[in-house]
Amino acid sequence: MAQSDMSTPLLDPQDPMESVPLSVGDPMVCILGSGDFSRSLSSRLRCCGCRVVVGSRDPQRLPPGLFPEGVELKTQRGALEALAEAEGSLVFLALYPEHYPSLLTLRPLLSGRILVDVSNASSLKQEGLSNAQRLAQMFPCSSVVKGFNGLSAWTLLTGAYDHSRQVLVCGDCPSSKLSVLALAQRLGFGAVDVGGLSASRALEEAPLLLFPSWRGPLLTTMLLFSFFYLYIALKNVLMPFLDRAENNLHHLPLITVNQALPAVALVMLSLVYMPGLLASVLQLYRGTKYKRFPDWLDQWMCARKQLGLLSFLCAALHAVYSVCLSIRRASGYMILNAAYQQVKAGVVDSWVETQVWRSDLYLSSGILGLGVLCVLALTSLPSVGQALNWREFTFVQSGLGYTSLVLSVAHVLFFGWDFAFLPRAYQYYLPPVFLLSLVLPCCVLIGRFLLLLPCCSVPLNRIRRGWESKQNKPERERQENGAVFGDV
């Protein structure tokens, strides 16, 4: 949870921020609870020139120096009385929700105050009211505002000048929300109003979500890897064993993984650019850009960053695995066996010009493709992407993205060389895995090439600049008139 009522300190209270001198005109904020979140919030408030009073159930048990200089430490009742004398209204409840009933005896002192609930849900998809809604029922004469629950105690202490963090606030009283939003901005955070207290359930469960935007891409990656790994194991390990009792189990830990990783990386990279092509085709078909895409396409387009980063991860792992192939014990045995067979056959020079060109070309294209993917991954970082203007970002993510896809396809083609035309490539009537991995990327590149043709690119650019086909204009005008004149 964001809040705590425990006295164990996170850091030395004198280290994070320097307190400012108090003055009578400074606003006072009350914090009920003396745990880590309370201490961090009080330090942040003091740094921003606020008077802070902390209420604890037993202030005598707290060690001296736990809170920064200038913070008044009192009992919960004493803190609320001090707040009333200073004509303050903001009360942060840095308590676990199960301790809220202990404040019922202080209901008269909390009447008319703004109670800022910083608690999180204990588990996802809980039934009943949220913590903030239950708090509002317990204290009907107070105004409950949900906020600050997405911030950790560490962020409050160390992020004094980090304006990239947002504080989401919801509540049923507009004036109370404005007070909390103003305080969040004063503390250096980006404050966002997300509606009434009914939105508090989503805010409380948000910190418990584990990479919500990564679930689909991760599942896709795992399914693709499982498919390619099992396919390769079936063709190169299981079938040879059943057919001629050939033991290739030693391929499973490294060789099979290294063959599956580039296939997954290539397909994942093509999945990054496939939704953009589908969106362009839909716009051309509809003749307008003002119609919403299907939900599945919207979700797919929103997951392109995650798909690209996972593609880069698979490509980087493939590069590491490939480097390690030469240092494994089996490679030494294979080199000795090949040398012995060459000596036994009386071969003096084993140089094959086409194989030299093949290896150099597929290695060079693979290295260049991985290098471009590194650039794409770096620009996906917020700190790097924010330093680029829109044209630069588009050039990197689209222009260099398709360049990396072309280089990756070339890497696979040079690796396969003429193997796809040999009968032995289709043992047990199963095509080689590199052919399967090329299907979707080639479709993406062909689709991109077709959209670059003038017959497609010219109308598509006009549509994206607001042009609509004739059959869409009457409907568009009717919707606009309905929005203005109330036509349903």
C-alpha positions as CSV (number, residue, x, y, z in Angstrom):
1,M,0.0,0.0,0.0
2,A,1.1,3.6,-0.5
3,Q,0.5,4.4,3.2
4,S,1.7,2.8,6.4
5,D,1.1,3.2,10.1
6,M,4.4,1.6,11.0
7,S,7.3,3.4,12.6
8,T,10.1,1.8,10.7
9,P,11.9,4.5,8.8
10,L,12.9,4.3,5.1
11,L,15.7,6.8,5.1
12,D,17.3,9.4,7.4
13,P,14.8,12.2,7.7
14,Q,17.5,14.8,7.5
15,D,18.8,13.6,4.1
16,P,16.1,13.9,1.4
17,M,15.1,17.5,1.6
18,E,15.9,20.7,3.5
19,S,13.0,22.1,5.5
20,V,12.0,25.8,5.0
21,P,11.3,28.1,7.9
22,L,7.7,28.2,9.2
23,S,5.6,31.3,9.1
24,V,2.1,32.0,10.4
25,G,0.6,32.4,7.0
26,D,1.7,29.0,5.7
27,P,-1.2,26.5,5.2
28,M,-1.4,23.7,7.7
29,V,-1.9,20.1,6.7
30,C,-2.8,17.3,9.2
31,I,-1.6,13.7,8.7
32,L,-3.2,11.0,10.8
33,G,-0.7,8.1,11.0
34,S,3.0,8.0,11.7
35,G,4.4,5.4,9.3
36,D,6.7,5.6,6.3
37,F,4.2,7.3,4.0
38,S,3.3,9.9,6.7
39,R,6.9,10.7,7.3
40,S,7.7,11.0,3.6
41,L,4.6,13.2,2.9
42,S,5.5,15.4,5.9
43,S,9.0,15.9,4.5
44,R,7.6,16.8,1.1
45,L,5.1,19.2,2.6
46,R,7.7,20.9,4.7
47,C,9.9,21.3,1.7
48,C,7.1,23.1,-0.1
49,G,6.4,25.5,2.7
50,C,3.5,23.9,4.4
51,R,3.0,23.6,8.2
52,V,2.5,19.9,9.1
53,V,1.0,18.4,12.2
54,V,1.1,14.6,12.5
55,G,-1.3,12.7,14.7
56,S,-0.3,9.3,16.1
57,R,-2.2,7.0,18.4
58,D,0.8,6.9,20.7
59,P,3.4,9.6,19.9
60,Q,5.5,8.7,23.0
61,R,6.5,5.4,21.4
62,L,8.0,7.1,18.3
63,P,11.8,7.6,18.5
64,P,13.1,11.2,18.5
65,G,14.2,12.6,15.1
66,L,11.9,10.3,13.1
67,F,10.1,13.3,11.5
68,P,11.9,16.3,9.9
69,E,12.4,19.5,11.9
70,G,9.3,21.7,12.1
71,V,6.8,18.9,12.0
72,E,4.5,19.0,15.0
73,L,3.9,15.5,16.5
74,K,0.8,15.1,18.6
75,T,-1.9,12.6,19.4
76,Q,-4.6,12.3,16.8
77,R,-7.1,14.4,18.8
78,G,-4.4,17.0,19.4
79,A,-3.4,17.2,15.8
80,L,-7.0,17.8,14.7
81,E,-7.4,20.4,17.4
82,A,-4.3,22.2,16.2
83,L,-5.6,22.0,12.6
84,A,-8.9,23.7,13.7
85,E,-7.0,26.5,15.5
86,A,-5.0,27.1,12.3
87,E,-8.2,27.0,10.2
88,G,-6.9,24.2,8.1
89,S,-9.1,21.7,6.3
90,L,-6.9,19.0,4.7
91,V,-6.5,15.8,6.6
92,F,-4.5,12.9,5.1
93,L,-5.4,9.5,6.4
94,A,-2.1,7.6,6.3
95,L,-3.7,4.6,7.9
96,Y,-4.7,1.1,6.8
97,P,-8.4,0.9,6.0
98,E,-9.0,-1.5,8.9
99,H,-8.0,1.2,11.3
100,Y,-10.6,3.8,10.0
101,P,-13.2,2.8,12.6
102,S,-10.8,3.9,15.3
103,L,-11.4,7.5,14.1
104,L,-15.2,7.4,14.8
105,T,-14.6,9.0,18.2
106,L,-13.0,11.9,16.4
107,R,-16.0,12.5,14.1
108,P,-16.9,15.9,15.5
109,L,-13.3,17.2,14.9
110,L,-13.3,15.7,11.4
111,S,-16.6,17.3,10.5
112,G,-16.3,19.8,7.6
113,R,-12.7,18.6,6.8
114,I,-11.4,17.3,3.6
115,L,-10.3,13.7,4.2
116,V,-7.7,12.5,1.7
117,D,-7.8,8.7,1.5
118,V,-4.4,7.4,0.3
119,S,-5.2,3.7,0.8
120,N,-5.0,0.9,-1.8
121,A,-7.1,-2.2,-2.3
122,S,-5.9,-5.3,-0.6
123,S,-6.8,-7.4,-3.6
124,L,-8.1,-7.1,-7.1
125,K,-11.9,-7.3,-8.0
126,Q,-13.1,-6.9,-4.4
127,E,-16.9,-6.8,-4.0
128,G,-18.7,-4.0,-2.3
129,L,-17.7,-0.4,-1.8
130,S,-14.2,0.9,-2.2
131,N,-12.1,2.1,0.8
132,A,-12.9,5.7,-0.1
133,Q,-16.6,5.1,-0.4
134,R,-16.7,3.3,2.9
135,L,-14.9,6.2,4.5
136,A,-17.4,8.6,3.0
137,Q,-20.2,6.5,4.7
138,M,-18.4,6.5,8.0
139,F,-17.9,10.3,7.9
140,P,-20.9,11.8,6.1
141,C,-20.1,15.3,7.4
142,S,-16.7,15.3,5.9
143,S,-15.6,15.5,2.2
144,V,-13.7,12.5,1.1
145,V,-11.2,12.8,-1.8
146,K,-9.2,9.9,-3.2
147,G,-5.6,10.7,-4.1
148,F,-1.9,10.2,-3.6
149,N,-2.4,6.4,-3.4
150,G,-0.3,5.8,-6.5
151,L,2.8,7.4,-4.9
152,S,5.3,5.4,-2.8
153,A,7.1,6.8,0.2
154,W,10.3,6.6,-1.8
155,T,8.8,8.8,-4.6
156,L,7.7,11.4,-2.1
157,L,11.2,11.6,-0.6
158,T,13.3,11.5,-3.7
159,G,11.2,13.0,-6.4
160,A,10.9,16.6,-5.3
161,Y,11.6,17.9,-8.8
162,D,10.1,15.0,-10.8
163,H,7.2,16.5,-12.7
164,S,6.6,13.3,-14.7
165,R,4.7,11.6,-11.8
166,Q,0.9,12.2,-11.8
167,V,-1.4,12.3,-8.8
168,L,-4.9,11.1,-9.8
169,V,-7.7,12.6,-7.7
170,C,-11.4,11.8,-7.5
171,G,-14.2,13.0,-5.3
172,D,-17.8,14.1,-5.2
173,C,-17.1,17.7,-4.0
174,P,-15.5,19.9,-6.7
175,S,-14.1,22.5,-4.2
176,S,-12.5,19.7,-2.1
177,K,-10.9,18.2,-5.2
178,L,-9.6,21.6,-6.2
179,S,-7.9,21.9,-2.8
180,V,-6.2,18.5,-3.2
181,L,-5.3,19.2,-6.8
182,A,-3.7,22.5,-5.9
183,L,-1.7,20.9,-3.1
184,A,-0.5,18.1,-5.5
185,Q,0.7,20.8,-7.9
186,R,2.4,22.7,-5.1
187,L,4.3,19.5,-4.2
188,G,5.6,19.3,-7.8
189,F,3.3,16.5,-9.2
190,G,1.0,16.6,-12.2
191,A,-2.5,16.6,-10.8
192,V,-5.3,15.0,-12.8
193,D,-9.0,15.0,-11.9
194,V,-10.5,11.7,-12.9
195,G,-14.1,12.3,-11.8
196,G,-16.3,11.4,-8.8
197,L,-15.7,9.1,-5.9
198,S,-17.1,6.2,-7.9
199,A,-13.7,6.1,-9.8
200,S,-11.9,5.4,-6.5
201,R,-12.2,1.6,-7.0
202,A,-10.0,1.9,-10.2
203,L,-7.5,4.1,-8.4
204,E,-7.2,1.7,-5.5
205,E,-6.7,-1.3,-7.7
206,A,-4.2,0.4,-10.1
207,P,-1.1,-0.1,-7.9
208,L,-1.9,-3.8,-7.6
209,L,-1.9,-4.4,-11.4
210,L,1.2,-6.2,-12.6
211,F,2.2,-4.8,-16.0
212,P,-1.3,-4.5,-17.4
213,S,-0.2,-3.2,-20.8
214,W,2.3,-6.1,-21.1
215,R,-0.1,-9.0,-20.7
216,G,-1.2,-9.4,-24.3
217,P,2.3,-8.9,-25.8
218,L,3.9,-11.3,-23.2
219,L,1.2,-13.9,-23.9
220,T,1.8,-13.5,-27.6
221,T,5.5,-14.0,-27.2
222,M,5.2,-17.0,-25.1
223,L,2.7,-18.7,-27.5
224,L,4.9,-17.9,-30.5
225,F,8.0,-19.2,-28.7
226,S,6.2,-22.4,-27.6
227,F,5.0,-23.0,-31.1
228,F,8.4,-22.6,-32.8
229,Y,10.2,-24.5,-30.1
230,L,7.9,-27.4,-30.2
231,Y,7.9,-27.4,-34.0
232,I,11.7,-27.5,-34.1
233,A,11.9,-30.1,-31.4
234,L,9.4,-32.3,-33.3
235,K,11.2,-32.0,-36.6
236,N,14.8,-32.2,-35.4
237,V,14.6,-34.3,-32.2
238,L,11.5,-36.4,-31.8
239,M,11.0,-37.5,-35.4
240,P,14.7,-38.5,-36.0
241,F,14.5,-40.5,-32.8
242,L,11.3,-42.3,-33.8
243,D,12.5,-42.8,-37.4
244,R,16.1,-44.0,-37.0
245,A,16.8,-43.9,-33.2
246,E,19.0,-40.8,-33.6
247,N,19.6,-39.1,-30.2
248,N,19.5,-35.3,-30.6
249,L,18.3,-34.5,-27.1
250,H,21.3,-32.3,-26.6
251,H,19.8,-29.8,-29.1
252,L,17.0,-28.8,-26.7
253,P,18.8,-26.5,-24.2
254,L,20.7,-24.3,-26.7
255,I,20.3,-25.1,-30.4
256,T,16.5,-25.4,-30.4
257,V,16.2,-22.3,-28.3
258,N,18.5,-20.4,-30.6
259,Q,16.5,-21.5,-33.7
260,A,13.2,-20.4,-32.1
261,L,14.3,-17.0,-30.8
262,P,15.0,-15.4,-34.2
263,A,11.7,-16.7,-35.6
264,V,9.8,-15.2,-32.6
265,A,11.7,-11.9,-33.0
266,L,10.9,-11.6,-36.7
267,V,7.2,-12.4,-36.2
268,M,6.9,-10.0,-33.3
269,L,8.6,-7.2,-35.2
270,S,6.1,-7.7,-38.1
271,L,3.3,-7.6,-35.6
272,V,4.4,-4.1,-34.7
273,Y,3.7,-2.8,-38.2
274,M,0.8,-5.0,-39.2
275,P,-1.9,-3.0,-37.3
276,G,-0.8,0.2,-39.0
277,L,-1.2,-1.4,-42.4
278,L,-4.7,-2.7,-41.4
279,A,-5.7,0.8,-40.1
280,S,-4.6,2.3,-43.5
281,V,-6.6,-0.3,-45.4
282,L,-9.6,0.4,-43.3
283,Q,-9.4,4.2,-43.9
284,L,-9.0,3.6,-47.6
285,Y,-12.0,1.3,-47.6
286,R,-14.2,3.6,-45.5
287,G,-13.0,6.8,-47.3
288,T,-12.8,8.7,-44.0
289,K,-10.6,8.9,-40.8
290,Y,-13.5,9.9,-38.6
291,K,-14.8,6.3,-37.9
292,R,-13.4,4.5,-35.0
293,F,-11.3,1.4,-35.5
294,P,-12.5,-1.9,-34.0
295,D,-11.6,-2.4,-30.4
296,W,-9.2,-5.3,-31.2
297,L,-7.3,-3.1,-33.6
298,D,-7.2,-0.2,-31.1
299,Q,-5.7,-2.5,-28.4
300,W,-3.3,-4.0,-30.9
301,M,-2.0,-0.5,-31.9
302,C,-1.6,0.4,-28.3
303,A,0.5,-2.6,-27.7
304,R,3.0,-1.9,-30.5
305,K,5.7,-0.5,-28.1
306,Q,5.6,-3.6,-25.9
307,L,5.7,-5.9,-29.0
308,G,8.7,-4.1,-30.3
309,L,10.6,-4.3,-27.1
310,L,9.9,-8.0,-26.8
311,S,11.1,-8.5,-30.3
312,F,14.3,-6.7,-29.4
313,L,14.7,-8.9,-26.4
314,C,14.4,-12.1,-28.5
315,A,16.8,-10.7,-31.1
316,A,19.4,-9.8,-28.4
317,L,19.1,-13.2,-26.8
318,H,19.5,-14.8,-30.2
319,A,22.8,-12.8,-30.7
320,V,24.1,-14.0,-27.3
321,Y,23.1,-17.6,-28.0
322,S,24.8,-17.5,-31.4
323,V,28.1,-16.2,-29.9
324,C,27.9,-19.0,-27.3
325,L,27.5,-21.7,-30.0
326,S,31.2,-21.7,-30.7
327,I,32.3,-22.2,-27.1
328,R,30.1,-25.2,-26.3
329,R,31.7,-28.7,-26.0
330,A,29.6,-30.1,-28.9
331,S,31.1,-27.6,-31.4
332,G,34.6,-28.8,-30.5
333,Y,33.7,-32.4,-31.2
334,M,32.1,-31.4,-34.5
335,I,35.1,-29.5,-35.7
336,L,37.4,-32.4,-34.8
337,N,35.1,-34.9,-36.6
338,A,35.0,-32.6,-39.7
339,A,38.8,-32.2,-39.8
340,Y,39.3,-36.0,-39.4
341,Q,36.9,-36.7,-42.3
342,Q,38.6,-34.1,-44.4
343,V,42.0,-35.6,-43.8
344,K,40.6,-39.1,-44.4
345,A,39.1,-38.0,-47.7
346,G,42.3,-36.3,-48.8
347,V,40.8,-32.8,-49.1
348,V,43.5,-30.2,-49.1
349,D,41.4,-27.0,-49.5
350,S,37.9,-26.9,-48.2
351,W,37.2,-23.3,-49.1
352,V,33.7,-22.8,-50.6
353,E,33.2,-19.3,-52.1
354,T,29.4,-19.3,-52.0
355,Q,29.3,-20.4,-48.3
356,V,31.7,-17.6,-47.4
357,W,29.5,-15.0,-49.1
358,R,26.4,-16.6,-47.5
359,S,27.8,-16.4,-43.9
360,D,29.2,-12.9,-44.3
361,L,26.0,-11.6,-45.8
362,Y,23.7,-13.1,-43.2
363,L,25.9,-12.1,-40.3
364,S,26.3,-8.5,-41.6
365,S,22.5,-8.0,-42.2
366,G,21.8,-9.6,-38.8
367,I,24.2,-7.2,-37.0
368,L,22.8,-4.2,-38.8
369,G,19.3,-5.2,-38.1
370,L,20.0,-5.7,-34.4
371,G,21.7,-2.3,-34.3
372,V,18.7,-0.6,-35.8
373,L,16.5,-2.4,-33.2
374,C,18.7,-1.0,-30.5
375,V,18.0,2.5,-31.7
376,L,14.2,1.7,-31.8
377,A,14.4,0.4,-28.2
378,L,16.3,3.4,-27.0
379,T,13.8,5.9,-28.5
380,S,11.0,3.9,-26.7
381,L,12.3,5.2,-23.4
382,P,10.3,8.3,-22.3
383,S,13.4,10.4,-21.6
384,V,14.8,9.8,-25.1
385,G,11.5,10.0,-26.9
386,Q,10.6,13.3,-25.3
387,A,13.8,14.8,-26.7
388,L,12.6,14.1,-30.3
389,N,10.1,16.2,-32.2
390,W,7.2,14.4,-33.9
391,R,8.9,14.2,-37.3
392,E,12.1,12.7,-35.7
393,F,10.1,10.2,-33.6
394,T,8.1,9.2,-36.7
395,F,11.2,8.7,-38.8
396,V,12.8,6.5,-36.1
397,Q,9.8,4.4,-35.3
398,S,8.5,4.0,-38.8
399,G,11.4,4.6,-41.2
400,L,14.1,2.8,-39.2
401,G,11.5,0.3,-38.0
402,Y,10.8,-0.9,-41.6
403,T,14.6,-0.8,-42.2
404,S,15.1,-3.2,-39.3
405,L,12.4,-5.4,-40.7
406,V,14.0,-5.5,-44.1
407,L,17.4,-6.2,-42.7
408,S,16.0,-9.0,-40.5
409,V,14.2,-10.6,-43.5
410,A,17.5,-10.4,-45.4
411,H,19.3,-12.0,-42.5
412,V,16.9,-14.9,-42.6
413,L,17.0,-15.2,-46.4
414,F,20.8,-15.2,-46.5
415,F,20.8,-17.8,-43.7
416,G,18.4,-20.0,-45.6
417,W,20.2,-19.4,-49.0
418,D,19.0,-22.2,-51.3
419,F,18.1,-24.6,-48.6
420,A,14.4,-24.0,-49.2
421,F,14.7,-25.5,-52.7
422,L,16.3,-28.8,-51.5
423,P,14.2,-31.8,-50.9
424,R,16.0,-32.6,-47.6
425,A,14.7,-29.4,-46.2
426,Y,11.3,-30.9,-46.0
427,Q,12.0,-34.0,-43.9
428,Y,8.8,-35.6,-42.6
429,Y,6.9,-33.2,-44.9
430,L,7.6,-30.3,-42.5
431,P,9.0,-27.1,-44.0
432,P,12.0,-25.4,-42.4
433,V,11.3,-23.0,-39.6
434,F,12.8,-20.0,-41.3
435,L,10.2,-20.3,-44.0
436,L,7.4,-20.2,-41.5
437,S,8.9,-17.1,-39.8
438,L,9.0,-15.3,-43.2
439,V,5.4,-15.5,-44.0
440,L,4.0,-12.6,-41.9
441,P,7.0,-10.3,-42.4
442,C,6.9,-10.7,-46.1
443,C,3.1,-9.9,-46.1
444,V,3.9,-6.7,-44.1
445,L,6.6,-5.6,-46.5
446,I,4.4,-6.3,-49.5
447,G,1.5,-4.4,-47.9
448,R,3.8,-1.5,-47.1
449,F,5.1,-1.4,-50.7
450,L,1.5,-1.4,-52.1
451,L,0.5,1.5,-49.8
452,L,3.5,3.5,-51.0
453,L,2.2,3.4,-54.6
454,P,0.6,6.6,-55.8
455,C,-2.8,5.0,-56.3
456,C,-2.9,4.2,-52.5
457,S,-0.7,6.9,-50.9
458,V,-2.3,9.9,-52.5
459,P,-5.9,9.2,-51.4
460,L,-4.7,8.0,-48.0
461,N,-2.8,11.3,-47.4
462,R,-6.0,13.2,-48.4
463,I,-8.1,11.1,-46.0
464,R,-5.7,11.8,-43.1
465,R,-5.8,15.5,-43.9
466,G,-9.6,15.5,-43.4
467,W,-11.0,14.5,-46.9
468,E,-14.0,12.2,-47.0
469,S,-15.6,10.2,-49.7
470,K,-19.0,11.3,-51.0
471,Q,-20.9,8.5,-49.3
472,N,-19.5,9.6,-45.9
473,K,-20.2,13.3,-46.1
474,P,-24.0,13.2,-45.6
475,E,-23.6,10.9,-42.6
476,R,-20.9,13.2,-41.2
477,E,-23.0,16.3,-41.7
478,R,-26.0,14.6,-40.1
479,Q,-23.9,13.7,-37.0
480,E,-22.5,17.2,-36.7
481,N,-26.0,18.8,-37.0
482,G,-27.4,16.3,-34.5
483,A,-24.7,17.3,-32.1
484,V,-25.6,21.0,-32.5
485,F,-29.4,20.9,-32.8
486,G,-30.1,17.9,-30.6
487,D,-31.0,15.5,-33.4
488,V,-31.0,11.9,-32.0
